[in-house]
Every structure is written in structure tokens, then in C-alpha cells.
């Protein structure tokens, strides 16, 4: 359990800046150019699950006993304008607490605010530090309001950009209006990003990268070169750039249908690292394979994803994702998913006169490659899964949430229900019910 003092301090910081936020939001001045910015967010997420049926459990199983956990993140966002079309941002962050069963045993883990870390104690670290330069391609411009890691001011409508530094790669790729942010939207990992995109990151979700972007109002093309962890789910980064790294490429097409906006995104990635091989691990030790015994440089992982969003009317939108990876080598950074398909809807509260409230309903199904499932069935374990045996079946997660605005533009209270079938791809375990309460403050 998190120390109460840490929670109180984090929430106090958020409430302190509410009045500044309210004052600055009174009117939008499109001539205002922000030279410096400071924002903060705090998210508390508590989860509870009753006990559930489990024929057996292993070292990396979701515990079948009744359980409750709480997590905390607090992020500070500071930015400064350097010269024309250039800016720098720094984000110190505190996180602590735990997901259910330390985030073991569910591929599409139930709390998108937690990762596989070794300690529950709140810890301060540097999340992001990057510089960004835009190069205009046309004279036309549009106005950006102030936001997290975004300075208020005009930017070109057509530009090329380069970003260098420590980033969250998913800030740039696989975006979706209706399903991308576990602090305000769906919270299961399978809704945050493509499940089969083993996106490069350290344990907490960040890594040094170079991001190149070509952006127009209708078309976007992005390429990212990122460093990867020294070991699976590791916090230390591998600086052997010639032997290890990850490449991500994504194309976005924006469009409108009868005045309603939509977008389709196509993503591909290729990662090289000292990964282990599932089939080789089984061949070395059929009764108790260990993926770490076969780790070697030169092993690779690649995959693809399609991501779509569509506004159906002014208050209702829908999303869809599908992704696949080759699944021969071990999961290195995100989660143990090799095939994934998800979809859902998001409805704003205009009908009941609460336009800032949102209701969401979504479903994700996740699967494994044959080598991956054979490894787990033989008793192997990854950094998230390992029941000691596996009666394989696709993992299913259905989720609904309601997010209510408590203080305008600042404080949000959410309730979430999740229903899990075959947690960790195991027909011998579950189903599982998970109930969550989330408080999110943003300045």
C-alpha cells in the first residue's frame, strides 16, 4: 500500500494549480505565444478483484485469491521555447504502487498505469527529456493551445519535425482519439496500444529515441529509431546501437465522412536485441525451458498493426485495432501478446447535460504464436506470464468505464469494470472480475 503522505502531497500539488488553470482558461487568445510552460498530472488508481477459479498457479500467475491494489503516478511537465519552431521539454515523474498480483498473469494487464517493476515504493525518475524542431513546408499555420508538452502558439500546417531525446514512443505512434490514455480512458494494456507492438521502452515506458515526422492536415508519416532495454523488461538501456535497437514506421491518413472526422494508421516495426528463442529453449530443456538460456544478439522481432478511429456523431466515436508479430523470440519490452484485435465506442455526456463526462465500452482478444504458447505449456515463463502449464485459449477482456468531471478541466473521477476470460491464455483459470476507481487531476 502506498504511504498516505505521498498521496496527500501529490494531490495537494495538483489542487494548488487549479485556480491558475481556471484563470488561464477563461478565453483563448490566438495571438498569445507561450515561451515557458508548467503543467502537472496526478493519477490514483485502485483495483479490486474477488477470488476466482484456478486449477493451478505458477510463479507468474494472477493470484486466485481476493486482492486489492493501488497505484500512483505524478508527472511534472516543463517546457521552453528555444528559437523559432524549436522547443525543449523535461518531465520528472513519480510512480509507485502495484497492479494486481504485481501485474503478473494477464497479457492485457488490468492497470495501464503500472508496469513490471521490482518495488512498490514511490520513486522519482526522469521520464522525458527531449528537444523538438519543426521545419515549415508552407506559409499557412494553425494555433495550438497550451497542453502537456505543448507550448501555446502558431505552428505550420505542413511541416517536417525531428525530436531527439528520452521519450515515450507511444506519444508519437499508435495514437487514437478514443483509446490511448489509461489516465482518462480505458485502462487495460490491450486498449492503450497495439498489443502485438513490442514497443521499445524501459520498465517504466521511456527510452532514448530519434523521431522524424512529415505532417500535413490529411497525411502523416513517422519514423522512429529507439534504443531497447539491456534485458527483457529491464530498466537499463542497451547502448550497443549496432547490435540492438528498434525501428518503427507509421503512416496516418485522415479523412471525413459526412463531416465526421476519421483516421486510419498503418504501423510496422522491427527490433533486434539479445532475445531468447522459444523453440531453442524447449529443445535445450523440454521439461523446464528457460528463455534466458538462448539469448543471443542477432535475434529479431517484427510486426504490423492497423489502427482506425471514426466519429459517428458529435458525441459518439468508435475505434478498432488489430496487430500481429512473428512470435519466434521473447517479448522484450511491452507485454506477452503476439496477436491482438480490439474495438469499442466512446460516448460523451451531452445527452444527460454533462458534456465533459465520458462513457466507454470496449473488447480486446489477444493470442500467442505457436512457439510462444508451446514454451509456456512446457513450464517456461516470460516476464509477465508463467502458470507452470497452459491449456491454451485466447485471452478476452471486456471493459466499460464512466469518467465524470468533478472540477472543470481539472479533476476527474472514474469507475471501471473489467471481465476477463482465460487470463494469461489459460482455460484452466478464471473468469475474473475486476473493479477499479480512478482519480485523475490535471493542470
C-alpha positions as CSV (number, residue, x, y, z in Angstrom):
1,X,0.0,0.0,0.0
2,X,1.3,3.5,-0.8
3,X,2.2,5.7,2.1
4,X,-0.7,8.2,2.8
5,X,1.7,11.1,3.0
6,X,2.8,10.6,-0.6
7,X,-0.7,10.5,-1.9
8,X,-1.7,13.7,0.0
9,X,1.4,15.6,-1.3
10,X,0.7,14.6,-4.9
11,X,-2.9,15.6,-4.8
12,X,-2.1,18.8,-3.0
13,X,0.3,19.8,-5.8
14,X,-2.5,19.2,-8.3
15,X,-5.1,21.2,-6.4
16,X,-2.6,24.1,-5.8
17,X,-2.6,24.9,-9.5
18,X,-6.3,24.5,-10.2
19,X,-7.0,28.2,-9.9
20,X,-4.2,29.2,-12.2
21,X,-5.7,26.7,-14.7
22,X,-9.1,28.2,-14.4
23,X,-7.8,31.8,-14.8
24,X,-5.9,30.9,-18.0
25,X,-8.8,29.0,-19.5
26,X,-11.2,31.9,-19.4
27,X,-10.6,32.9,-23.0
28,X,-8.5,31.7,-25.9
29,X,-6.1,34.3,-27.3
30,X,-4.8,33.1,-30.6
31,X,-2.1,35.8,-30.7
32,X,-0.6,34.5,-27.4
33,X,2.8,32.8,-27.8
34,X,3.8,30.8,-24.8
35,X,7.6,30.9,-24.0
36,X,7.5,28.7,-20.9
37,X,5.0,26.2,-19.6
38,X,4.4,24.2,-16.5
39,X,1.8,21.6,-16.0
40,X,1.2,18.6,-13.8
41,X,-0.9,15.5,-13.5
42,X,-1.6,13.0,-10.7
43,X,-3.5,9.7,-11.2
44,X,-4.5,7.4,-8.4
45,X,-6.0,4.0,-9.5
46,X,-7.4,1.5,-7.0
47,X,-8.4,-2.0,-8.1
48,X,-10.2,-4.9,-6.5
49,X,-10.8,-8.5,-7.7
50,X,-12.7,-11.2,-5.9
51,X,-11.3,-14.7,-5.7
52,X,-11.7,-16.9,-8.9
53,X,-11.3,-20.5,-10.1
54,X,-7.8,-21.7,-10.8
55,X,-6.9,-25.3,-11.3
56,X,-3.2,-24.5,-10.6
57,X,-0.9,-21.5,-10.3
58,X,2.7,-20.8,-11.2
59,X,5.4,-18.2,-10.4
60,X,3.9,-15.6,-12.8
61,X,0.2,-16.3,-12.3
62,X,-2.6,-13.9,-11.4
63,X,-3.3,-14.8,-7.8
64,X,-6.6,-16.6,-7.5
65,X,-7.3,-15.1,-4.0
66,X,-9.3,-11.9,-3.3
67,X,-7.0,-8.9,-3.8
68,X,-6.8,-5.1,-3.9
69,X,-4.0,-2.8,-5.1
70,X,-3.5,0.9,-5.7
71,X,-1.1,2.8,-8.0
72,X,0.0,6.4,-8.2
73,X,1.7,8.5,-10.9
74,X,2.5,12.1,-10.6
75,X,4.2,13.9,-13.6
76,X,5.5,17.4,-13.9
77,X,5.7,18.9,-17.4
78,X,8.1,21.8,-18.0
79,X,8.7,23.3,-21.5
80,X,10.5,26.3,-23.0
81,X,10.6,27.8,-26.5
82,X,14.3,28.0,-27.7
83,X,14.1,29.7,-31.1
84,X,11.7,29.7,-34.0
85,X,9.8,26.4,-34.2
86,X,12.1,24.8,-31.6
87,X,11.3,23.7,-28.0
88,X,12.6,21.6,-25.2
89,X,10.6,19.6,-22.6
90,X,11.5,17.9,-19.3
91,X,9.2,15.6,-17.3
92,X,10.2,14.4,-13.8
93,X,7.8,11.7,-12.6
94,X,6.9,9.8,-9.5
95,X,5.3,6.4,-9.6
96,X,4.5,3.7,-7.1
97,X,2.1,1.0,-6.0
98,X,1.3,-2.1,-8.0
99,X,-1.1,-3.7,-10.4
100,X,-3.0,-6.8,-9.3
101,X,-0.6,-9.6,-8.5
102,X,2.4,-7.3,-9.4
103,X,1.0,-7.2,-13.0
104,X,1.6,-11.0,-13.4
105,X,-0.7,-13.4,-15.1
106,X,-2.7,-11.3,-17.6
107,X,-1.3,-10.4,-21.0
108,X,-3.6,-7.4,-21.4
109,X,-2.9,-6.3,-17.8
110,X,-5.7,-4.6,-16.0
111,X,-3.9,-1.4,-15.0
112,X,-2.3,0.7,-17.7
113,X,-0.7,3.0,-15.1
114,X,1.5,0.2,-13.7
115,X,4.4,-1.7,-15.2
116,X,6.5,-4.7,-14.1
117,X,8.8,-3.0,-11.5
118,X,10.7,-4.5,-8.6
119,X,9.4,-2.3,-5.8
120,X,6.1,-0.8,-4.8
121,X,7.6,2.2,-3.1
122,X,7.1,5.6,-4.9
123,X,10.2,6.6,-6.8
124,X,11.2,9.8,-8.6
125,X,12.9,9.4,-12.0
126,X,13.3,11.4,-15.3
127,X,10.6,10.3,-17.6
128,X,11.2,12.5,-20.6
129,X,13.8,15.0,-21.8
130,X,13.7,15.9,-25.4
131,X,14.2,18.7,-27.9
132,X,11.9,19.2,-30.9
133,X,12.5,21.2,-34.1
134,X,9.9,21.9,-36.8
135,X,10.7,22.9,-40.4
136,X,7.8,24.6,-42.2
137,X,6.9,23.4,-45.7
138,X,4.2,26.0,-46.3
139,X,3.4,29.5,-45.0
140,X,0.0,28.5,-43.6
141,X,-0.3,28.0,-39.9
142,X,-2.7,26.8,-37.2
143,X,-2.9,27.6,-33.5
144,X,-2.1,25.1,-30.7
145,X,-3.5,25.7,-27.2
146,X,-1.3,25.0,-24.2
147,X,-1.2,21.4,-23.1
148,X,1.2,18.7,-21.7
149,X,4.5,19.0,-23.6
150,X,2.9,21.5,-25.9
151,X,3.5,25.3,-26.0
152,X,0.7,27.6,-27.0
153,X,1.3,29.3,-30.3
154,X,1.1,29.0,-34.0
155,X,2.7,26.1,-35.9
156,X,2.8,25.4,-39.6
157,X,0.1,23.2,-41.1
158,X,2.6,21.4,-43.2
159,X,6.0,20.6,-41.7
160,X,8.8,18.2,-41.1
161,X,9.9,17.6,-37.5
162,X,12.8,16.0,-35.7
163,X,12.6,15.0,-32.0
164,X,15.7,13.8,-30.1
165,X,15.9,12.7,-26.5
166,X,14.2,10.4,-24.0
167,X,10.6,9.9,-24.9
168,X,7.6,7.7,-24.6
169,X,7.5,6.3,-28.1
170,X,3.7,5.8,-27.9
171,X,3.3,9.6,-27.6
172,X,4.2,9.7,-31.3
173,X,2.9,6.4,-32.7
174,X,-0.4,4.4,-32.5
175,X,-2.4,7.4,-31.3
176,X,-6.2,7.1,-31.1
177,X,-8.8,9.7,-30.0
178,X,-10.9,7.2,-28.2
179,X,-8.5,4.6,-26.8
180,X,-4.9,5.6,-25.9
181,X,-4.6,7.1,-22.4
182,X,-5.2,4.9,-19.3
183,X,-5.3,8.1,-17.2
184,X,-8.6,9.2,-18.8
185,X,-9.9,6.4,-21.0
186,X,-9.7,2.5,-21.0
187,X,-7.2,1.1,-18.5
188,X,-6.3,-2.4,-19.8
189,X,-3.0,-2.6,-21.6
190,X,-4.6,-4.0,-24.7
191,X,-6.5,-0.8,-25.3
192,X,-3.6,1.6,-24.7
193,X,-1.6,0.5,-27.8
194,X,-1.3,-2.4,-30.3
195,X,-1.0,-5.5,-28.1
196,X,1.5,-7.1,-30.5
197,X,3.6,-4.0,-30.9
198,X,6.6,-4.7,-28.6
199,X,7.3,-1.0,-28.5
200,X,10.7,0.0,-27.3
201,X,10.9,1.2,-23.7
202,X,12.5,0.6,-20.3
203,X,10.5,-0.8,-17.5
204,X,8.6,2.5,-16.9
205,X,7.9,3.1,-20.6
206,X,10.6,5.5,-21.8
207,X,13.7,5.3,-24.0
208,X,16.2,7.5,-25.9
209,X,14.9,7.9,-29.5
210,X,15.1,9.9,-32.7
211,X,11.7,10.6,-34.2
212,X,11.2,12.0,-37.7
213,X,7.8,13.3,-38.8
214,X,6.2,14.5,-42.0
215,X,2.8,16.1,-41.2
216,X,0.1,17.7,-43.3
217,X,-3.6,18.2,-42.4
218,X,-4.5,14.8,-44.1
219,X,-1.4,12.8,-44.1
220,X,1.3,11.9,-41.6
221,X,4.4,9.8,-41.8
222,X,6.6,9.0,-38.8
223,X,9.8,7.0,-38.3
224,X,11.4,6.3,-35.0
225,X,14.8,4.8,-34.1
226,X,14.9,3.8,-30.5
227,X,17.2,2.1,-28.0
228,X,16.0,-1.0,-26.3
229,X,16.5,-2.5,-22.8
230,X,19.6,-4.4,-22.0
231,X,17.4,-7.3,-20.9
232,X,13.7,-8.1,-21.2
233,X,11.6,-5.7,-19.2
234,X,14.8,-4.1,-18.0
235,X,15.4,-0.5,-16.8
236,X,18.9,-0.2,-18.1
237,X,19.2,0.7,-21.8
238,X,21.4,-1.2,-24.3
239,X,23.8,1.3,-25.9
240,X,25.2,-1.2,-28.4
241,X,23.4,0.6,-31.3
242,X,24.9,-1.7,-34.0
243,X,23.6,-4.8,-32.3
244,X,20.3,-3.7,-30.6
245,X,17.6,-1.2,-31.5
246,X,14.1,-0.8,-32.7
247,X,12.6,0.8,-35.8
248,X,9.0,2.0,-36.0
249,X,7.3,3.3,-39.1
250,X,3.7,4.6,-39.3
251,X,1.5,6.2,-41.9
252,X,-1.7,8.1,-41.0
253,X,-4.5,9.0,-43.4
254,X,-7.1,11.5,-42.1
255,X,-10.5,11.9,-43.7
256,X,-14.1,13.0,-43.2
257,X,-17.3,11.1,-43.9
258,X,-20.4,13.4,-44.0
259,X,-18.5,15.9,-41.9
260,X,-17.4,13.4,-39.3
261,X,-13.6,13.0,-38.9
262,X,-11.8,9.7,-39.0
263,X,-8.3,8.3,-39.4
264,X,-6.5,5.1,-40.4
265,X,-3.0,4.3,-39.2
266,X,-0.7,1.6,-40.5
267,X,2.3,0.6,-38.3
268,X,5.2,-1.7,-38.8
269,X,8.2,-2.3,-36.5
270,X,11.5,-4.3,-36.4
271,X,13.5,-4.9,-33.3
272,X,16.9,-6.5,-32.8
273,X,18.2,-7.4,-29.4
274,X,19.8,-10.2,-27.4
275,X,16.5,-12.0,-27.2
276,X,15.9,-15.7,-26.4
277,X,14.3,-18.2,-28.8
278,X,11.2,-20.1,-27.7
279,X,11.9,-23.2,-29.8
280,X,15.6,-23.4,-28.9
281,X,14.7,-23.1,-25.2
282,X,12.3,-26.1,-25.5
283,X,14.9,-28.1,-27.4
284,X,17.5,-27.4,-24.6
285,X,15.2,-28.3,-21.8
286,X,11.9,-29.8,-22.8
287,X,10.7,-30.2,-19.1
288,X,11.6,-26.8,-17.8
289,X,12.7,-24.4,-20.6
290,X,14.3,-21.1,-19.7
291,X,14.3,-18.4,-22.4
292,X,17.3,-16.7,-20.9
293,X,19.5,-19.7,-21.8
294,X,19.1,-18.9,-25.5
295,X,19.6,-15.2,-25.5
296,X,21.9,-14.0,-28.3
297,X,22.5,-10.9,-30.4
298,X,21.1,-11.2,-33.9
299,X,17.6,-12.4,-32.8
300,X,14.8,-10.2,-34.1
301,X,11.1,-9.5,-33.8
302,X,8.9,-7.7,-36.3
303,X,5.2,-7.0,-36.5
304,X,2.4,-4.9,-38.0
305,X,-0.7,-3.1,-36.8
306,X,-3.8,-1.3,-38.2
307,X,-5.5,1.4,-36.1
308,X,-8.7,3.2,-37.0
309,X,-11.0,5.7,-35.4
310,X,-14.3,7.3,-36.6
311,X,-16.5,9.9,-35.2
312,X,-20.1,8.7,-35.7
313,X,-21.7,11.9,-34.5
314,X,-20.6,14.8,-32.4
315,X,-20.9,12.8,-29.1
316,X,-20.1,9.2,-30.2
317,X,-16.9,7.7,-31.6
318,X,-15.6,4.3,-32.4
319,X,-12.1,2.7,-32.6
320,X,-10.6,-0.5,-33.9
321,X,-7.1,-2.0,-33.7
322,X,-5.5,-5.3,-35.0
323,X,-1.9,-6.3,-34.7
324,X,0.4,-9.3,-35.2
325,X,4.1,-10.1,-34.6
326,X,6.2,-13.1,-35.7
327,X,6.4,-14.5,-32.2
328,X,9.6,-16.6,-32.6
329,X,11.6,-14.7,-30.0
330,X,10.8,-13.5,-26.5
331,X,8.8,-10.4,-25.7
332,X,11.3,-7.7,-24.9
333,X,9.6,-4.5,-23.6
334,X,5.8,-4.3,-23.6
335,X,3.6,-7.4,-23.0
336,X,3.3,-11.0,-24.0
337,X,0.9,-10.7,-26.9
338,X,1.6,-11.9,-30.4
339,X,-1.9,-11.3,-32.0
340,X,-4.5,-8.8,-30.9
341,X,-7.8,-7.4,-32.0
342,X,-9.8,-4.7,-30.2
343,X,-12.7,-2.3,-30.7
344,X,-15.0,-0.1,-28.8
345,X,-17.0,3.1,-28.5
346,X,-16.8,6.3,-26.5
347,X,-19.8,8.5,-25.7
348,X,-19.7,12.0,-24.3
349,X,-22.3,13.0,-21.7
350,X,-24.1,15.7,-23.8
351,X,-27.4,13.7,-23.7
352,X,-27.5,14.0,-19.9
353,X,-26.1,17.5,-19.8
354,X,-22.6,16.6,-18.7
355,X,-20.6,17.1,-21.9
356,X,-17.2,16.7,-20.2
357,X,-18.2,13.2,-18.9
358,X,-17.4,10.1,-21.0
359,X,-18.7,6.5,-21.1
360,X,-16.6,3.8,-22.8
361,X,-17.3,0.2,-23.8
362,X,-14.6,-2.0,-25.4
363,X,-13.4,-5.5,-26.0
364,X,-9.9,-7.0,-26.8
365,X,-8.9,-10.5,-27.7
366,X,-5.2,-11.5,-27.5
367,X,-3.4,-14.6,-28.7
368,X,0.1,-16.2,-28.9
369,X,2.3,-17.6,-31.6
370,X,2.7,-21.4,-31.6
371,X,6.3,-21.2,-30.3
372,X,5.3,-18.9,-27.5
373,X,2.4,-21.0,-26.4
374,X,4.5,-24.2,-26.6
375,X,7.1,-22.6,-24.3
376,X,4.5,-21.6,-21.7
377,X,2.9,-25.1,-21.9
378,X,6.2,-26.7,-21.2
379,X,6.5,-24.8,-18.0
380,X,8.5,-21.8,-19.2
381,X,7.9,-18.3,-18.1
382,X,8.3,-14.8,-19.5
383,X,8.4,-11.6,-17.6
384,X,4.6,-11.5,-17.2
385,X,3.3,-15.0,-17.8
386,X,4.0,-18.4,-16.4
387,X,1.3,-20.6,-14.9
388,X,3.6,-23.7,-14.9
389,X,1.3,-25.2,-17.6
390,X,-1.0,-23.9,-20.3
391,X,-4.4,-25.1,-21.5
392,X,-4.3,-22.6,-24.3
393,X,-7.1,-20.3,-25.3
394,X,-7.3,-16.7,-26.5
395,X,-7.4,-14.1,-23.7
396,X,-10.5,-11.9,-23.7
397,X,-11.0,-8.7,-21.8
398,X,-14.3,-6.6,-21.9
399,X,-14.2,-3.2,-20.2
400,X,-16.6,-0.4,-19.5
401,X,-15.9,2.9,-17.7
402,X,-17.5,6.1,-16.8
403,X,-15.4,9.2,-16.3
404,X,-17.1,12.2,-14.5
405,X,-15.7,15.7,-14.5
406,X,-15.7,16.8,-10.8
407,X,-13.9,20.2,-11.2
408,X,-13.9,21.8,-14.6
409,X,-10.9,20.9,-16.7
410,X,-9.1,19.7,-13.6
411,X,-10.4,16.7,-11.5
412,X,-12.0,13.6,-12.9
413,X,-13.4,10.5,-11.1
414,X,-13.8,7.2,-13.0
415,X,-15.3,3.9,-12.3
416,X,-14.3,0.8,-14.4
417,X,-15.4,-2.8,-14.6
418,X,-13.4,-5.5,-16.5
419,X,-14.4,-9.1,-17.2
420,X,-11.5,-11.4,-18.1
421,X,-11.8,-14.8,-19.7
422,X,-8.7,-17.1,-20.0
423,X,-6.3,-14.8,-18.1
424,X,-2.8,-15.5,-19.3
425,X,-4.3,-17.5,-22.2
426,X,-5.2,-20.3,-19.8
427,X,-8.6,-22.1,-20.0
428,X,-7.9,-23.6,-16.6
429,X,-8.1,-20.2,-14.9
430,X,-10.9,-17.7,-14.5
431,X,-13.1,-16.0,-15.4
432,X,-12.0,-12.9,-13.4
433,X,-14.0,-9.8,-12.4
434,X,-12.0,-6.6,-11.7
435,X,-13.4,-3.3,-10.3
436,X,-11.5,0.0,-10.4
437,X,-11.8,3.5,-9.2
438,X,-9.5,6.2,-10.7
439,X,-8.9,9.8,-9.7
440,X,-7.1,12.0,-12.2
441,X,-6.1,15.6,-11.7
442,X,-4.5,17.7,-14.5
443,X,-3.3,21.2,-14.5
